[in-house]
Amino acid sequence: MKLEVKDASIGYKKQVLSSNINMASEPGMVTAILGQNGCGKTTFVKSLMKLIPWCGGFLFLIEQMGSFLHTCRFGAHSQGSFCWNRCV
């Protein structure tokens, strides 16, 4: 399953922290999100995991045709403690 983010905006309530975010991750690909402190890395991952809503943009999960196995694995490591157990 391919994950694609197009023209996304992230933030809290009406305050946008980062906008115009674009990325794509192919099946089997490991992706790291890097950046300065306070630039929105954690907020972006929380948005991917549907823990907070997107401020704008599009998130696509693209499944390849002919695939009979429906699996989804997403891992995230946080500095704080929280437990997350669901598929995006």
Summary of the structure (lengths in Angstrom):
residues: 88
radius of gyration: 13.7
end to end distance: 11.1
largest distance: 42.0
contacts: 173
relative contact order: 0.29
helix: 9%
strand: 33%
